[in-house]
């Protein structure tokens, strides 16, 4: 199996740990261990009795029970993984084979495309279009789904654009997959980071051939915990476990204990970060309006990233590199998502860091045009 380089990870690996102003990231401001435990009404002493023994291949029962309760399913339909990327990898390994037709979004997070491609699947891109943060061409996606389609892979709210679909559009996608018995892989990483609308439901509990992916990395502010999950039928998860027996085997019981606290107190973690992201989104909206002669973007309806086109910059990747090297501001060039005239801007962090980063970005734009 040959797998393509993860250009996003290559870019961040070289810059993320040394930059001054990170306005690239797709998650909210991170929590500390003490903050998470305090929100859960406990402290680090409560972790002292944890035995360092192996956990279950699907994840420990308390964590799976907490996830199942929150997402309206049963623990037997949950696998807890090393971030959602492992969940994506295991599910695609379990369900896809060479030659399968897989419909994917464009642009898309690399794992949602390249794992299937590495298996020898035939990738069919759907070029998503949006207005006011909502998809406008779902009819083109529906037209791509047919009897030959093995899997449809979508991510809403979307990384990197922040676009989403309505509940009616989501139902139409599920119905199209059900018509042909197509697997639906729904990346729900940003489910609870939405503005002026309700979060979309997980499709997995209602459609037996749907898989929902989730993570504590994005909306929860816990990327370093490396906990994700998939909701799917037990027979799908059995295939995941067969492959996991050759990779990570299971999660650490210490990690699971903290993650269980986080899931049980999810609303307490989410509420302040959503408020912060909402305020930052307003700052971003003003900045985009001020610089609309050089920057064009749809304001995100969800998530904490925007994907503006730099309309006057000839080489966006070189511009992003210079922005980091000379001004200490980290953005992600759109080439990492197959859209070389764009950049990914993250607005989930501190308001001060966002303002400083946007000011420096704006100052460099005239020189690059």
Buried (B, 14 or more C-beta within 10 A) or exposed (E): EEEEEBBBBEBBEEBBEEBEBBBBBBBBBBBEBEEBBBBBEBEEEEBEEBEEEEBBBBBBEBBBBBBBEBBEBEBEBBBBBBBBBBBBBBBBBBBBEEEBBBBBBBBBBBBBBBBBBBBEBBBBBBEBEBEEBBBEBBEEBBEBBBEEBBBBBBBBBBBBBBBBBBEEBBBBBBEBBBEBEBBBBBBBBBBBBBBEBEBBBBBBBEBEBBBBBBBBBBBBBBBEBBBBBBBBBEEBBBBBBEBBEEEBEBBBBEBBBBBBBBBBBBEBBBEBBBEBBBEBBEBBBEBBEEBEEBBBBBBBBBBBBBBBBBEEBEBBBEBBBBBBEEBBBBBBBBBBBBBEBBBBBBBBBEBEBBBBBBEBBBEBBEEBE
